[in-house]
């Protein structure tokens, strides 16, 4: 509806074949890692799969990879596809973190996003997860939804906090080309909130969640102490990761690769014991420097200046104007955006990259 993640209608036969193919890919890639710090099953709606398939995937992971007792193991789920039996089965697999894509606690807003659940079903799902024994619940919310007002956003934040999640992600809506939402915006069937209203919503998320005890550790991420998402921090730190599944991405030894998005091709190629890559790109020095900047500045701690100097980047010089205007600051040997700078971080990153000659 509003994002371009790979998705297909559920089909039992394909689900069985796809699970077999996914396990085969996990086996083929087992030599790439000696141990996993985090496992994340998502990027879609894995909760639509029956428990037997989820269990098979985890059995394959345990058979081929080393999991430490403190490995973060996350499954994404949507309230519209979450069942009591499905949630009850997760701790034994062993899932210790569940990311629930609620997005809003207002039915009209959910409808405009094309979600199949209601606000009440979202609340019920969150309570069901907390009662299951999975202590680490993460809730995803979206602001900047067509027709959304600051009061409804405040209500969604308050409702999320009242459910006691350890982690909350608050994303600005960014409609993707080709989605149903973008088509409705193009025809004026729906209208996005003004830029000023969106900035006000972002600022409210920062202040409200901080007052509720959540650490703002990444532009869109808030966590109670000790519950920062290991999986996400690995991305922002340019750590390596192994992606398996149709459309999945990997980053290993300076190369980013992508699997085919065609489900049937994915199944067929793995049936021949082939890695189903659709393409791979070596991240050369200039692109690596750009990633170091824009990924590092997503984190509230910012960029360690000593690491930047080792890469030949004089950030204090390039950011003189940003610092003087109060958009950025240097403290504790790190360069980071100020609260004011976070509101327009994309614009500031582009300016910084230009000043650095990247």
N, C-alpha and C positions, 0 to 999 in steps of 0.2 A: 504493500500500500504506500509506504513512505520511505522505504529503504530498498537497496538493490541486492540484498543478500540472496544467495541461491535458495530457491524453494520450489518444491514440486508437490502435487497432490499425493496424499498417502495411498500406497498400494501395498498390500500384504506380501505379494510375491517379490516385488522390487525391494521392499524392506528387508526381506530375508537374504536376497542375493547381495544387496548393498552391504549388509552387516558382514557377510562372508568376505566381501571384497575389502572392506575397511580393516578387518582383522588380518587379512593377507598383507595389506600395506603396512600395518603395524609390525608384522613379523619381518618384512623386507627391510624396514628402517631401524630395526632394533640395535644395529651396530653403531648408530649415530650418537647414542647417549649411554653413558655409564650409570646414570641415575637421574631421576626427574624431580625437580623442585616443585613443579606444579603440573596438574593435568586439568585441562579445560575442555569440556564437551559442550559445544555451543556454536554460535555463529548462525543459528537458525532456531529450530524448535525441537530439540531432542526429546522433550517430554511427550511428543506425539507418538514416539516408539513404545510398544509394549515392553514391560519390564524384562521379558526374556531376552530381548535384543540388547538392551542396556547392560544386562548382566553378562551377556556373551562378550560384549566389548571390554568390560572391565576385567573379565577373566583373561582375555587376550593380553591386556595391558600388564596385568600382574605376572603373566607367564613369560613376558619378553622384556620387561623393564624393571629396574630397581626402584621401589618406592620407600622412602624413609618414613618413619612414624609421623613426622610433621609435614609430609608432602601435602600441599593444598590441592584438594580434588573437588573441582567445581562442575556442576551441571546447570545449564541454563534451562529455564522453564517459563511457560506462559500460563497465566491463570486459567485460560480457556481449555488447556489440555492436561492440566494437573489433576491426578486422581488420588484418592486416599491410599489405595493399594500401591500406587506408583511411588508416592512419597515415603510410605512405610518401608519399602524395599531398599531405598537408597543408602541408609547408613550401613547396611551389611555389605555394600559392594566394593569399597567403602567410600561413599561420598561424604565429605565433611563441610561442604559449602554449596549453597544453592542460590543462584542469581535469578530473581523473579522479575520478568519484564512487565511491570504493571503500567508504567508510563503516565497514568493519570488516575485520580479518584473521582472523576466526573464522567458520567455516561455520555454526555454530548461530545466531550472532547475525545473519548475513546472511539466513538462512532466516526468522528471525522478522521481519525487515524486508521480506521478500518480494523480495529481490534475486535475480537469475537467475545471478549469477556466484559462483564459489568464491573462497576466499582465495588459492589457488594461481594461479587465472586473473587475479586482481587484481595479484599480484606480476609475473606474465608481462606483463601489459598495461603496467605502469609501466616495466619494463625495455625493452619494445618502443618506447615513446615516447622514452625517453632515447637509444636507439640510432638514432632516426630523424633526428636533427639538431635536433629541437625541444628547446632547452636549458631552457626555462621550463616545468617541470611543476608543477602544483598538485594536491594530493591532499586530498579531502574525507573527513573522519572524523566519526563520530557517537558521542556518549556518552549514557548514560542509557537504553540499549537493554534491553528486558526480559531478565532473567536475566544481565545483564552484571555482572562483578565487577571490582574495582579492578585485579587482576592481569591480566585479559584486556585491559582498557583500556591498561594499561602496555605490554603486548605489542604492541597495535595501534600505539601511538605509536612504539615502538622499531622496528617493522617499517617503518613509513612513513619514518622518518628514515633508515633503512639504505638506502632506495631513492634517496636524494639529491634529493628535490624542492626546488625553490626556494621553494615556498609550501605551507603546510598550513592548511586550515580545519578547526576542531574545533567542531562544533555540538552543543548539547544537543538531544536528541530532543523534539520537541513534536508529538505526534499531533494530526491535524486531524479535525474532526467529519466523519463520513461515510466515513472511510477504513476499510479492512479491519482495520488495526491497532487503531483506536479501538474497533471492534466487538468485537474479541477481548479488549481491556482491559475493556470494559463487561461482558462475560460471564465475566470472571476466567479466561479461557483463557490469558492472559498477564498478568504483573505487572511493573510498572516498579520499578527500584531505589528505595530510600528517598531522601528529599530530602538527608539527610546524605551518603549514598553519591554522589549526583550532584554535590554541592558538592565532595566529595573528588576526584572525577574531573576536575572543572573546574580545581581547584587543581593537580592533577598535570600537566595539560596545560600550564599556565602555567610551572611550574617545570621540567618535563622538556624542553620545547621551548626555553626560555631557555638551559638548560645545553647544548643541542645547537646553539646559535648562531642561533636564530630570534628575530627581533624581534617582540614582541607589540604590534602597532600598532592593532588593533581588537579588540573583545571576542572575536570568534570567529576572528580572522585572525593568522597568524604567517608571517613572511617572512625569508629571508636578506637581508642588506643589499643594497639596490638592486632588490629584487624585490617591493615592495608592489604590490598590485593597483590599477592606475589606475582601472579600471572601478568597483570597489567604493568607492574613496575618493571618486569623483564622487558616488555615492549619499549617502554619509555627510556630504558637504559641501553637500548640496542643490543640486548642479549640474544643469544641464539634460541631458536625454537623449531620444533618438528611439527609440521602440519600434515594431517592425514584426513582424507575425505574429499569428495568432489568439491572443487573450487578452493580447497585449502591452500594456504601459503606457508612456506618455510623460509627460515633464514639461517644458513649454516656456512661458516667459513667465508663470509663476505659475499655470499650469493643468495639472492632472493628468488625463490621459485614458486610456481603456481600450478596446481593440478587442474586438469580439465574440468569444466563446469558441466559437461554432458554426463548425466548419471549412467546412461547405458554404455557409453565409451569407457567410463571409469570402471564399471563392472567387467566389461570385456577385456580390457587391457590387464587388469589384475588377475583375471582368469588365466592369462598367459604369463603371469609372474613378472609383469612390467610395471615400473613406477609410472603412473599416469600423468606425467608432467605435460603441461601445455606450453611452458616457456620458463626460462631462467635468465636472470640479469645479474651480472657482477656489479656490485656497488663500488664504483671507482672513487678515487680520493675526494673529488669535489662534492659528489653526492653524499659521501660519508660525512663530510664536514657539515653539509646542510642538515642531514639527519641528526647529527650531534647537537646542532643548535635548536631545531624546532621540536625535537623530541625531548631534549633536556629541559627546555623552557616550559614544557607542560607540567613539570613537577614544581611544587611550591618551593622546594629547596633550591631550585634553579641549577645553574651550571657551575661546577667547580672550576675556578679560574686557573688553577695549576694544570688541570687537564686540558683546558683551552690553549694555554701557552705552549704546552707540549705539542699541540697540533698546529702551532703557528698562528693562532688566532688571538689578536689583541682586542678583546671584547670591551674593556673599559674605554679605549680610544674610540672604537666604532659606535659605542653607545653613549658617548658624552652628552649628546642632545637629549636622548631619552631620559638619562639620569637627571639632567638639569630641569627638565619639564615635569619631573615627578612620576614618570611612567615606569621607571626601573630603579634598582638600588643595588649596591654592593655591600654585603655584610657577611661575616663568618667565612671569608674567602670564597664566597659564591656570588654570582650575578643572577638576579631574579627580577621578575616583574613586581611592581607594587600592586596594591589592591586596585588602583585606578588603571594600571596597565593591563591587568588581567581582563578587563572588560573589552579591550580592543587588541588582544594578544596577536591575532593573525596579522593585523596591519603592522604592528610593531615588529614582528618577526621578519616580515617582508622588508621593512626598512633596515633592520639590523643586517640581514643577509646582503642587501645592496651595499651598505657601508663597508662590509667585510670583503666586497668584491666577489661574492658567490652567486 
